[in-house]
């Protein structure tokens, strides 16, 4: 028996969950209707045909990516929070992000995060080309890190493994370094470390200029 209280948002949320789990190629109107416990005609009434449904999912994803909100007491900390939030949201919906990219809406999707970064680099004292370079550096680092991360997750078992390749001799006589590189990488910690170092470097020049101009101690990452 078909349901009577179905909403468009429920249809989109369920469709998005199916895409996140299995990819867009597995999303059919019949499968979606079964997941919702309703008739296929009800799905069509709420979202139109499958292409209209995919378009609506893409638009929904773009809107969701616009909900990132910086946190932290300093511009540097808030920039780091935007980068971490962006990575988290991209990781949570890879199939949906791919759909956004295929429809040529990637730049629009990234605009809210870029605008949040612009606000914070301005607060840190950067302007013009330096501010633009900082915004793009953080964005490119985040997306590039994620691509490498996902490639490592999907790669076949390596032989020799990373841990087999490092010794005191291959690490330049640094056995502690060899032991550290032989252990599996911690992506969360590595991302936090690298993005903080990047932001520190991007804002260091502005901090020096502010100190020399007598405008305070400058901005440093937390």
N, C-alpha and C positions, 0 to 999 in steps of 0.2 A: 504494500500500500504506500503510495507516494506521500511524502511529508507535505505539510501545508505552511510551516513557519520558516522555510528556508530563506536566507538573505543572500544578497550579492556578496557581502563581505565574507560570509561563511563559505561560499563557493570558492572565492579567491584564496582564502586562507587554507582551505583543504587542498586546492590545486597547487598552491605554493609548497605545501608540505610534501606532496607527492613528487614534485619536481626536485626539491632538495634531496629527497631520499633516493630517487631512481633516475632523474634526468628527464628533460622535456620529451624525449622520444617515446617514453612510456606513458605519457599523459594522453589518455583518450577520454572522450566524453562518456563512454560507457563505464570505464573504470572509475572516473570521478563520481558518476551517479551512484555506482555501487558503494563507494567509500562514504558517500553522504546519505545513503539509504533513501534515494529519491529516484524519480524517473528522469531519463535523458531529456525529455521535453522540458522539464523544469530547469535544467541546466541551461538549455538554449534560451529560455525565457529570461533568465537572469544575466547571462553574459554573452549571448550570441553564439556564433560558431567557434570552432577550435582556434582559428587565427585571431578572432576577437578576444578570446580568453587569454591567449599568449600575449597579445598586446596589453591587456589589462594587467597581467602579471608583471610585465616589464615596467609599466607605469607605477604599479604598486611598489616594486623593488626600488625604483628611482626615488620615490617619496620616502620609503623607509630609510634609505641611505642619507636622507637629508635631516635625520633626527639626531645626528651626532652633536653632543654638547660638551665643550671643553670643561675640564675640572682642574683644580689646583690653585695655589696661592700666587704663583708668578706666571708671566707669559711663557717662560720656558717649560714649566711644568704643564701648562695647559696645551702647549704645542705637542708635547710628548703624549698627553692624554688623547688628543685628536688622532695622532698616528696609531696609537694602540687601539683606539676604538675603530678606526678605519680597517685595520688588519683584522680585528675580531669580526666585524660585520661582513667583510669580504670572505673570510674563511667560513662563515656560517651559511653562505648561500652561493657556492661556486657555480652551480648550474644556472641559477637565476641571473647571476652576474654575466655569464657567458651569453645568455639571451639578450641582455641589455646591450652588450658589445656588438652582437650580430645585427641589432637594429640601429646601430649608429648613435646610441645615446650615452656612451661612456663619459664623454666630457660633461654632459649635463648632470650625470649621476655624481661626478666628483665635485661639482661646483659648490655645494654646501660645505663640504670639508675644506675646500680651498678658501672659501670666504671666511670660515672660522680661523684658518691659519693666517690669512691676511690681517684679521683683527689683532691676533696675538703678536705677529711680527711687527706690526705698527706700534703696539703697546711696548714692545722691546726696543723701539727706537729705529727700526729699519724702515727705509723708504725707497721708492723707485725700483731700479733694477736689482739692488741688493735684496729688497723685500721679495720681489718676484722670484729670484734665485732661491731664496730660503723656502718659499712655499713649494716650488717645484722639487727642490731637493728632498724635502720631507715626503712629498707625495711619491716621487719616483723610488725613494728608498723603501717605502712601505710596500708599494706594489711589487717592486723587484724582489724584495725579501720574500714576499708571499709566493711568487712564482718559483723561486729556488726551493722554498720550503715544500711546496706541493710536488715539485719534480722529484725531490728526495723521497717523499712519501710514496710516490707511485713507481719509483724505479725498482727493477728486479733486484733480487739478492745479489750483492756484490761479492766477487771472489777474485783477488783477496778482499776481505772486508777492510773498512777504514782502520779498525784497530790493529790489523796485521801489518799495516804499512808504516807505522811509526815506532821508532826506536831512538835511543840516544844519538845514534849516528845520523839518522835521517832528520832529526830535529835540531841539528847543529850543536850536538853535545849538551842538550838541555833535557835531561830525563824527565823532569817534572812537566815540561811542555809536551813531551812525547806521551806521557801517561794521560794528560788532559785531552790531547787530540785523539787518543785511542778510545776515549769514552764517547758514547753517543752524545750528540749535540742536544742542548736544551733550547728549543726554538724560542720559547717565551722569554727566558732570561737573556738569550743572545739578542733578541729584538729589542728588549728594554735597554740593554747596554749600548747597542749600536745606535739606536735613535737618540738616546740621551747624549752620547758623544757627538753625534752629528749636530744636534741642536746647540750644545755648548759651543762647538766650533763656529756655527753660523752666527751666533749672537755675541761671540767674544769681541769682535771688532766694534760692535755697537756699544758694548759695555765699556770698552776702553775709551771710546769717544765721549761717552757720557761722563766718565770720571774726569777726563781731561778738561771737559767743559764745565766741571763743577756742578753737575746735575744729579749727583748721587752716586752710590756705589755700584750701579749697573745691575744687570740681571744675570742670575745664574740658575741652572737647573737644580731642582730639588733632588 
